[in-house]
Amino acid sequence: MIQLGDTGKTYLNWSSGKDAALSLFYLQKAQKFVPQKLLTSVNTEHNRISMHGLRVELLEKQVDAIGIPLVKVELPEEPDMKIYEQRMTAAVNRLKTEGFKHAAFGDIFLEDLRNYREDQLGPMEINCIFPLWKRDTGELIRDFIQNCFKAVVVAIDESVLDPSFLGREIDKNFVNELPAHVDPCGENGEFHTFCYDGPVFKQPVYFTIGEKVRKTYKSPKVGEGDMGFWFCDLLPAY
């Protein structure tokens, strides 16, 4: 539970996407629990963000454009939960020694994910903050666009969204053309984004669209076939 008057520092779990950027924006506007570091897990085998597949080189350019120090948690190609939790715990313990007491997340409505985060961090005396929690996702994506944020789709779950959406800008047309069963913010994992400009940035992050590739992963559910995802590689532009 967050205690009134607690002056501990806050770090934001950073995916490089729109929800993380919008969370940072809201926290900075509120001037309470303003993040002083960004925490991101990276795949050391491919040197990319674990979930979105974004190149670490572009991630570093992004956080430089924002102006908040980055903490990278290094993970192997397909870590099991034990390895993941060990690496994250070690990173959080290091942050605690620097006076960090609050962890912010961009989750919106997934109860099991929130419970997991609180169960992991509670025993470590880290308070969890969810600036987007239970807000209407249609309103959130409109707020994102109206505040002049810029983002591009970098990953898609092909079981729910056509690959033609890959590489597209997040704008009114994108939102209007999403199928009815897809959450406007992609909160169920339908799509992931890279945010490259907006009010939390000192300057835009420049890139070019690279190769689009399909990858398959084993389903966590017994008896189900492989899951297919499409990824759009973004190349840093100098």
Backbone bond lengths (Angstrom), bond angles and torsions (degrees), N, CA, C in turn:
res aa  C-N    CA-C-N  psi(-1)  N-CA   C-N-CA  omega(-1)  CA-C   N-CA-C  phi
1 M - - - 1.471 - - 1.523 110.08 -
2 I 1.304 117.52 138.52 1.455 122.08 -179.70 1.520 109.58 -77.36
3 Q 1.305 116.69 126.76 1.447 121.83 -179.61 1.526 110.28 -93.65
4 L 1.341 116.15 136.34 1.449 120.25 177.67 1.526 109.31 -64.37
5 G 1.306 116.01 139.22 1.449 120.10 179.13 1.517 114.15 83.90
6 D 1.317 117.40 -0.65 1.458 121.24 179.45 1.527 108.82 -71.79
7 T 1.328 115.97 122.03 1.462 120.14 -176.57 1.524 112.95 -99.82
8 G 1.330 117.28 11.85 1.458 119.97 178.82 1.514 111.55 -58.94
9 K 1.317 115.68 151.64 1.463 121.42 -177.94 1.532 111.55 -79.92
10 T 1.331 115.06 159.70 1.468 122.49 -177.73 1.523 110.68 -117.33
11 Y 1.342 115.87 137.64 1.464 120.42 168.61 1.526 108.32 -116.06
12 L 1.319 115.62 149.97 1.462 121.78 -179.20 1.520 109.55 -110.63
13 N 1.316 116.70 127.65 1.460 121.41 174.98 1.525 107.84 -71.68
14 W 1.320 115.19 116.56 1.467 121.96 -165.84 1.521 111.37 -110.36
15 S 1.332 115.81 118.05 1.466 121.14 179.19 1.522 112.14 -96.19
16 S 1.324 116.41 -14.74 1.471 126.44 -174.35 1.525 112.18 86.20
17 G 1.343 116.98 -1.14 1.455 121.04 -175.97 1.514 115.15 -99.47
18 K 1.327 114.61 -174.00 1.457 121.85 -173.14 1.523 113.85 -64.90
19 D 1.337 118.71 -39.27 1.465 120.06 -177.47 1.525 111.31 -67.53
20 A 1.325 116.95 -38.69 1.461 120.48 176.59 1.528 110.18 -65.16
21 A 1.338 116.29 -42.16 1.463 120.36 -179.88 1.524 111.20 -65.35
22 L 1.331 116.53 -40.85 1.459 120.07 179.15 1.531 110.66 -67.99
23 S 1.322 117.11 -36.19 1.468 120.65 176.12 1.524 110.50 -61.65
24 L 1.328 116.31 -44.86 1.461 120.80 177.92 1.522 110.67 -60.32
25 F 1.311 116.61 -42.89 1.467 122.31 179.48 1.526 111.20 -59.57
26 Y 1.328 117.19 -48.18 1.464 121.04 -179.19 1.525 111.66 -65.15
27 L 1.321 117.10 -40.82 1.466 120.38 -179.68 1.524 111.04 -67.17
28 Q 1.314 117.05 -39.03 1.463 119.96 177.84 1.525 111.05 -67.72
29 K 1.327 117.03 -38.39 1.464 120.68 178.47 1.522 111.30 -64.90
30 A 1.336 116.38 -40.46 1.464 121.15 -178.54 1.524 111.87 -72.88
31 Q 1.329 116.96 -18.94 1.467 123.42 -179.54 1.529 111.93 56.83
32 K 1.318 114.88 33.33 1.463 121.18 175.77 1.526 106.80 -140.02
33 F 1.313 116.78 135.45 1.464 121.86 -175.36 1.534 110.53 56.43
34 V 1.318 115.77 43.64 1.467 120.54 178.84 1.534 108.88 -71.87
35 P 1.328 118.25 121.56 1.467 120.77 -176.75 1.530 113.02 -61.50
36 Q 1.327 114.62 134.28 1.461 121.05 177.20 1.530 112.18 -109.59
37 K 1.334 115.80 -8.01 1.459 120.81 172.35 1.524 108.93 -148.31
38 L 1.343 115.79 154.47 1.460 122.99 175.67 1.523 107.82 -113.33
39 L 1.328 116.55 136.60 1.465 122.08 -177.68 1.525 109.64 -116.92
40 T 1.331 116.53 124.83 1.466 121.60 -177.58 1.523 110.16 -136.06
41 S 1.341 116.60 137.73 1.468 120.34 174.56 1.524 108.88 -92.25
42 V 1.341 115.91 136.37 1.460 120.59 -177.46 1.527 110.72 -127.73
43 N 1.322 114.64 146.49 1.461 122.96 176.49 1.530 107.74 -84.43
44 T 1.337 116.50 111.58 1.465 119.65 -175.07 1.528 112.92 -72.65
45 E 1.332 117.28 -22.73 1.467 119.63 -179.56 1.523 111.45 -69.27
46 H 1.343 115.80 -39.76 1.463 120.34 -178.17 1.526 113.05 -108.61
47 N 1.345 116.33 -4.58 1.464 121.55 -179.55 1.531 111.24 57.95
48 R 1.330 114.50 49.67 1.461 121.62 -179.80 1.527 110.19 -137.35
49 I 1.339 116.48 161.03 1.459 120.64 174.60 1.521 108.71 -62.72
50 S 1.319 116.28 136.10 1.464 121.20 -172.69 1.525 113.47 -55.91
51 M 1.312 118.42 -48.04 1.458 121.13 -173.49 1.530 113.50 -86.04
52 H 1.313 117.36 -44.11 1.465 120.70 -170.55 1.517 114.04 -92.10
53 G 1.332 117.28 -17.71 1.459 120.20 -179.01 1.519 114.31 78.51
54 L 1.331 116.90 12.00 1.464 120.60 -179.21 1.529 110.44 -73.23
55 R 1.327 116.37 140.20 1.462 120.86 177.20 1.532 110.53 -61.61
56 V 1.321 116.63 136.62 1.463 120.85 179.01 1.527 110.57 -60.63
57 E 1.315 117.03 -33.96 1.465 121.23 178.17 1.526 111.12 -58.23
58 L 1.334 116.64 -40.03 1.461 120.46 179.30 1.528 110.57 -75.60
59 L 1.328 116.91 -35.90 1.466 121.09 174.25 1.528 110.26 -57.25
60 E 1.322 116.60 -44.92 1.462 120.37 -178.71 1.524 111.57 -65.67
61 K 1.327 117.12 -36.72 1.463 120.16 175.75 1.532 110.38 -66.26
62 Q 1.331 115.91 -36.59 1.457 120.45 179.36 1.529 111.29 -63.62
63 V 1.321 117.27 -50.28 1.468 119.32 -177.85 1.531 111.18 -69.69
64 D 1.325 118.00 -29.57 1.465 120.01 173.57 1.527 110.24 -63.13
65 A 1.335 116.26 -38.88 1.463 120.90 179.36 1.526 111.58 -69.78
66 I 1.326 116.28 -25.14 1.466 121.04 177.30 1.523 110.54 -84.27
67 G 1.330 116.00 -39.29 1.457 120.06 177.16 1.510 115.35 92.48
68 I 1.337 117.44 23.83 1.464 122.08 177.56 1.527 107.88 -119.94
69 P 1.334 118.23 132.92 1.469 120.60 -178.76 1.526 112.67 -59.08
70 L 1.333 115.64 145.18 1.463 122.76 -178.63 1.525 110.80 -106.84
71 V 1.338 115.25 137.73 1.460 122.36 171.45 1.524 107.18 -113.84
72 K 1.329 116.73 121.21 1.463 120.96 -179.63 1.524 110.26 -101.67
73 V 1.335 115.61 130.44 1.461 121.68 174.35 1.522 106.64 -102.39
74 E 1.320 116.84 113.75 1.460 121.02 -174.48 1.523 111.18 -85.32
75 L 1.349 115.12 129.00 1.463 121.98 -178.30 1.524 110.23 -128.41
76 P 1.342 117.63 152.27 1.467 120.44 174.62 1.525 110.94 -73.34
77 E 1.328 117.38 -179.99 1.467 123.09 -175.08 1.521 112.97 -55.52
78 E 1.323 118.42 -53.97 1.464 121.38 179.65 1.530 108.71 -131.48
79 P 1.332 117.29 78.97 1.462 120.21 -177.04 1.524 111.68 -71.30
80 D 1.331 116.51 143.03 1.457 118.51 171.69 1.529 107.59 -81.20
81 M 1.326 116.21 172.77 1.458 119.98 -175.28 1.526 111.93 -62.71
82 K 1.333 116.73 -32.65 1.463 119.63 -179.46 1.522 110.94 -63.24
83 I 1.333 116.35 -47.60 1.466 120.11 179.39 1.523 110.40 -64.65
84 Y 1.332 116.24 -44.58 1.467 120.74 179.91 1.523 110.68 -56.67
85 E 1.325 116.19 -49.26 1.462 120.00 -177.00 1.523 111.85 -67.97
86 Q 1.328 117.40 -35.29 1.469 120.25 177.36 1.524 111.05 -63.26
87 R 1.331 116.76 -45.57 1.469 120.81 -178.05 1.537 110.97 -67.89
88 M 1.339 116.10 -41.71 1.457 119.37 179.85 1.526 110.71 -66.61
89 T 1.324 116.77 -41.43 1.466 120.59 179.29 1.523 110.85 -61.01
90 A 1.325 116.39 -42.57 1.464 120.29 178.77 1.528 111.09 -61.93
91 A 1.334 116.54 -41.67 1.464 120.59 179.93 1.524 111.20 -65.71
92 V 1.331 116.45 -43.08 1.465 120.36 179.94 1.524 110.81 -66.00
93 N 1.320 117.44 -38.92 1.467 120.13 177.86 1.527 111.31 -61.86
94 R 1.327 116.55 -37.64 1.468 119.48 176.52 1.525 110.54 -65.73
95 L 1.329 116.30 -39.52 1.464 120.05 178.16 1.528 111.18 -65.66
96 K 1.318 116.46 -36.19 1.470 119.98 178.41 1.523 111.39 -60.74
97 T 1.328 116.57 -37.91 1.470 119.48 179.57 1.524 111.55 -66.52
98 E 1.334 116.75 -17.67 1.463 121.51 178.43 1.528 111.69 -95.46
99 G 1.331 116.99 4.54 1.458 120.71 176.95 1.514 115.56 95.05
100 F 1.335 117.23 13.65 1.468 119.86 178.57 1.528 110.06 -83.61
101 K 1.331 115.32 129.78 1.461 121.30 -178.53 1.524 112.91 -126.55
102 H 1.322 117.16 -7.65 1.464 121.28 -175.25 1.528 110.46 -129.69
103 A 1.330 115.96 137.50 1.465 122.61 177.55 1.521 108.66 -120.12
104 A 1.326 117.29 122.98 1.465 121.68 179.28 1.525 109.98 -101.15
105 F 1.332 114.88 143.85 1.467 122.01 -178.83 1.526 109.75 -132.31
106 G 1.339 116.19 153.30 1.464 121.25 179.22 1.512 114.37 -95.75
107 D 1.339 117.55 17.59 1.468 120.38 179.53 1.528 110.28 -66.36
108 I 1.339 115.38 149.54 1.464 120.11 -175.38 1.527 112.81 -114.54
109 F 1.352 117.22 -50.52 1.470 116.78 -177.60 1.528 115.22 -145.40
110 L 1.308 119.67 4.07 1.464 120.92 -177.94 1.533 110.24 -81.15
111 E 1.330 114.91 100.69 1.465 121.34 -174.50 1.528 112.34 -61.03
112 D 1.351 117.18 -42.38 1.463 119.42 -177.10 1.526 111.53 -64.27
113 L 1.327 116.63 -34.64 1.462 120.48 178.96 1.527 110.80 -70.03
114 R 1.322 116.29 -42.05 1.470 119.48 177.09 1.526 110.68 -62.90
115 N 1.335 115.94 -44.44 1.466 119.56 179.76 1.521 111.13 -60.37
116 Y 1.330 116.33 -40.96 1.466 120.46 179.35 1.530 110.61 -61.44
117 R 1.320 116.30 -45.91 1.465 119.85 -178.58 1.529 110.57 -62.70
118 E 1.318 116.52 -43.97 1.464 119.94 -179.11 1.524 111.38 -68.14
119 D 1.325 116.86 -36.45 1.468 120.39 178.02 1.527 111.18 -66.25
120 Q 1.330 116.95 -35.60 1.461 120.77 -179.68 1.524 112.21 -75.22
121 L 1.319 116.65 -41.61 1.459 120.49 -172.55 1.524 113.98 -92.50
122 G 1.333 116.83 -24.00 1.461 120.19 179.49 1.523 113.30 -54.53
123 P 1.337 118.20 -51.73 1.466 120.02 179.20 1.533 113.37 -61.82
124 M 1.335 116.64 -19.18 1.466 120.64 178.63 1.525 111.45 -91.27
125 E 1.336 115.61 4.30 1.468 122.55 179.75 1.529 111.73 61.52
126 I 1.331 114.47 38.62 1.461 121.89 173.59 1.521 107.65 -109.92
127 N 1.332 116.10 124.38 1.458 121.05 178.51 1.526 110.48 -82.91
128 C 1.321 116.93 137.15 1.465 121.91 179.37 1.521 110.38 -97.82
129 I 1.323 115.93 134.17 1.457 122.82 -179.21 1.527 108.46 -122.08
130 F 1.335 115.93 133.81 1.465 121.35 -177.05 1.532 109.24 -128.17
131 P 1.328 118.41 84.90 1.469 120.83 -174.81 1.525 115.20 -65.27
132 L 1.341 118.17 -18.90 1.469 120.59 -179.96 1.523 112.49 -100.59
133 W 1.314 118.36 0.88 1.454 122.02 -166.67 1.529 113.35 -59.15
134 K 1.337 114.53 128.87 1.469 124.97 175.43 1.529 113.68 63.10
135 R 1.310 117.53 14.58 1.456 119.27 174.82 1.527 108.69 -81.72
136 D 1.306 116.48 148.60 1.456 121.22 -179.83 1.530 109.67 -62.82
137 T 1.337 116.34 125.99 1.466 119.27 -174.69 1.532 112.66 -68.43
138 G 1.332 116.29 -29.08 1.458 119.03 175.16 1.521 111.22 -65.40
139 E 1.332 116.25 -40.28 1.460 120.51 177.78 1.527 111.05 -68.79
140 L 1.325 116.47 -37.55 1.465 119.99 179.96 1.525 111.67 -62.84
141 I 1.332 116.46 -45.86 1.463 118.50 -177.80 1.527 110.83 -68.71
142 R 1.330 116.99 -33.24 1.471 119.92 175.69 1.530 110.27 -66.74
143 D 1.328 116.34 -39.95 1.462 120.80 178.54 1.527 110.44 -64.25
144 F 1.314 115.50 -39.26 1.463 121.37 177.58 1.529 110.41 -58.91
145 I 1.311 116.23 -47.94 1.469 121.48 -178.15 1.531 111.16 -69.47
146 Q 1.338 116.62 -43.73 1.466 120.95 -177.57 1.527 112.87 -65.69
147 N 1.329 116.56 -26.52 1.462 120.14 178.29 1.528 112.43 -88.94
148 C 1.334 115.50 13.63 1.472 122.86 172.67 1.522 113.89 66.78
149 F 1.335 116.60 28.34 1.458 119.37 169.53 1.529 108.41 -72.19
150 K 1.323 115.81 151.62 1.455 122.03 176.63 1.523 108.80 -126.59
151 A 1.326 116.39 131.56 1.466 121.12 179.36 1.517 109.45 -149.59
152 V 1.328 114.99 156.08 1.454 121.74 179.60 1.524 108.52 -128.91
153 V 1.333 116.98 146.45 1.468 121.92 -179.16 1.526 109.54 -77.03
154 V 1.340 116.01 125.03 1.469 119.98 -177.30 1.525 113.28 -114.85
155 A 1.335 117.93 -11.71 1.468 120.38 179.19 1.519 109.69 -151.21
156 I 1.344 115.34 145.57 1.465 121.37 -177.05 1.524 109.82 -141.69
157 D 1.322 115.81 138.22 1.464 122.35 171.13 1.528 106.97 -86.70
158 E 1.332 116.59 110.43 1.465 120.03 -172.93 1.522 113.44 -67.72
159 S 1.317 117.85 -14.43 1.464 120.00 -179.91 1.525 112.06 -74.35
160 V 1.331 117.04 -17.02 1.465 119.81 -177.20 1.527 113.73 -126.69
161 L 1.342 117.07 -15.18 1.461 119.11 -175.90 1.526 110.36 -143.05
162 D 1.332 115.26 136.19 1.459 120.71 -178.38 1.533 110.85 -67.10
163 P 1.331 117.14 138.82 1.470 120.67 179.88 1.525 114.34 -59.40
164 S 1.326 118.05 -14.38 1.465 120.14 178.66 1.531 112.02 -64.31
165 F 1.332 117.04 -17.86 1.465 120.76 177.78 1.526 111.57 -78.08
166 L 1.314 117.62 -13.86 1.461 122.09 -178.00 1.528 110.57 -65.70
167 G 1.317 116.28 133.84 1.454 121.54 178.98 1.517 114.68 83.75
168 R 1.328 116.92 0.54 1.465 120.05 -178.32 1.522 111.90 -82.82
169 E 1.324 115.24 153.90 1.454 121.97 175.19 1.527 110.00 -75.62
170 I 1.319 115.92 145.94 1.461 120.51 173.28 1.523 107.61 -82.38
171 D 1.316 116.15 103.05 1.457 121.63 178.59 1.522 108.83 -144.31
172 K 1.317 116.84 -174.95 1.468 120.33 -176.88 1.525 111.54 -61.05
173 N 1.315 117.23 -39.83 1.466 119.96 179.58 1.521 111.27 -62.87
174 F 1.325 116.44 -42.61 1.465 120.57 178.21 1.521 110.32 -58.39
175 V 1.321 116.49 -49.31 1.469 121.07 -178.04 1.524 110.71 -62.89
176 N 1.323 117.19 -43.66 1.465 121.17 -178.13 1.524 112.64 -66.01
177 E 1.332 116.92 -27.53 1.463 120.69 -177.09 1.526 113.78 -92.38
178 L 1.325 117.45 -3.66 1.460 119.73 177.47 1.524 110.42 -65.29
179 P 1.323 118.84 139.06 1.469 120.85 175.04 1.528 110.59 -59.69
180 A 1.320 116.05 153.67 1.465 120.81 -176.04 1.525 112.89 -60.42
181 H 1.342 117.36 -28.94 1.464 119.99 -176.76 1.529 113.26 -82.63
182 V 1.323 117.57 -3.86 1.466 121.37 -178.71 1.524 109.85 -98.34
183 D 1.322 116.42 128.20 1.461 120.41 178.51 1.530 109.85 -64.95
184 P 1.338 118.28 137.54 1.469 120.73 -177.31 1.527 114.00 -57.97
185 C 1.342 116.46 -27.51 1.466 120.40 177.84 1.525 112.43 -99.32
186 G 1.335 116.93 1.01 1.459 119.35 -177.81 1.516 112.41 64.27
187 E 1.317 116.73 31.62 1.468 121.23 -173.78 1.521 113.05 -64.36
188 N 1.325 117.34 -23.92 1.469 120.84 178.44 1.528 112.59 -88.93
189 G 1.326 116.38 11.28 1.462 120.59 178.85 1.515 113.94 88.62
190 E 1.341 117.29 13.99 1.464 120.42 -178.55 1.528 112.41 -63.17
191 F 1.335 115.95 -37.55 1.466 120.35 177.92 1.526 109.27 -154.02
192 H 1.344 114.77 159.18 1.461 121.71 177.79 1.522 108.53 -130.31
193 T 1.316 115.88 156.21 1.462 120.11 -172.46 1.530 112.60 -132.02
194 F 1.317 114.24 165.33 1.465 122.52 169.97 1.518 107.14 -120.44
195 C 1.329 116.80 121.78 1.465 121.71 179.94 1.527 108.66 -93.85
196 Y 1.329 116.62 126.12 1.460 119.50 -173.55 1.525 115.19 -122.08
197 D 1.331 117.50 -1.73 1.466 119.72 177.42 1.525 108.96 -163.54
198 G 1.327 115.34 160.57 1.451 120.27 -179.89 1.517 111.06 148.58
199 P 1.329 117.01 -176.74 1.467 121.04 -174.43 1.522 115.60 -65.16
200 V 1.335 118.95 -15.41 1.472 120.12 177.47 1.531 111.54 -90.55
201 F 1.333 117.27 -2.70 1.463 122.37 -177.91 1.528 111.13 -100.22
202 K 1.329 115.99 142.97 1.464 121.24 173.14 1.522 110.26 -80.93
203 Q 1.337 115.85 -29.37 1.462 121.94 175.31 1.526 108.09 -156.79
204 P 1.334 118.38 160.25 1.471 120.56 179.94 1.526 111.48 -67.56
205 V 1.331 114.90 160.27 1.460 121.89 172.64 1.528 106.71 -102.42
206 Y 1.315 117.35 124.13 1.462 120.92 -175.86 1.526 111.04 -97.21
207 F 1.327 115.17 138.80 1.461 120.97 -177.84 1.523 109.44 -156.27
208 T 1.318 115.63 167.79 1.460 121.54 172.08 1.527 108.59 -124.50
209 I 1.330 115.68 152.53 1.463 121.35 178.79 1.523 109.49 -76.24
210 G 1.324 116.00 127.57 1.455 120.88 179.73 1.516 112.35 -105.89
211 E 1.310 115.83 -145.80 1.462 122.72 -175.68 1.526 111.65 -70.07
212 K 1.326 115.76 145.99 1.464 122.00 173.85 1.523 107.99 -110.17
213 V 1.328 116.07 123.77 1.466 120.44 -174.18 1.526 111.11 -129.51
214 R 1.342 114.72 151.29 1.463 121.61 176.55 1.524 109.01 -105.58
215 K 1.331 115.77 134.80 1.459 120.97 177.49 1.525 109.33 -130.55
216 T 1.323 115.77 149.69 1.463 120.18 178.05 1.522 109.73 -116.65
217 Y 1.329 114.19 148.17 1.463 121.55 179.88 1.518 108.76 -134.51
218 K 1.316 116.10 150.23 1.458 120.43 177.02 1.524 109.87 -68.06
219 S 1.325 115.65 135.42 1.453 120.07 178.15 1.522 109.94 -70.84
220 P 1.341 117.57 139.65 1.468 119.89 177.16 1.527 112.58 -70.90
221 K 1.344 116.05 -13.34 1.461 120.53 -179.25 1.527 110.27 -93.74
222 V 1.308 115.94 129.58 1.462 121.83 -178.38 1.526 110.41 -62.75
223 G 1.343 116.36 134.49 1.456 120.82 176.31 1.509 114.71 90.78
224 E 1.330 117.44 -9.80 1.459 120.35 179.24 1.527 110.23 -93.28
225 G 1.324 115.99 150.91 1.458 120.78 -179.97 1.517 112.35 -75.00
226 D 1.324 115.15 -176.55 1.461 120.07 179.20 1.527 111.11 -65.62
227 M 1.321 115.86 151.69 1.458 122.48 177.07 1.524 108.78 -99.49
228 G 1.336 116.14 136.76 1.459 120.50 -179.07 1.521 112.53 -106.03
229 F 1.324 116.05 132.05 1.462 121.69 177.91 1.527 109.70 -131.20
230 W 1.317 115.06 146.20 1.460 121.56 175.86 1.522 109.23 -109.09
231 F 1.335 115.64 138.51 1.459 121.46 179.91 1.524 109.91 -126.41
232 C 1.329 114.63 141.91 1.461 121.22 177.66 1.526 108.08 -112.12
233 D 1.314 116.54 116.40 1.459 120.82 179.85 1.528 109.38 -75.86
234 L 1.323 115.96 133.10 1.459 121.39 175.88 1.522 108.53 -111.34
235 L 1.318 116.07 130.86 1.459 121.92 -176.83 1.522 110.13 -106.20
236 P 1.326 118.03 128.02 1.468 119.99 178.34 1.526 110.94 -58.27
237 A 1.318 116.39 136.97 1.467 121.72 177.16 1.523 107.83 -110.26
238 Y 1.302 116.00 135.69 1.465 120.00 -175.49 1.515 110.77 -107.85
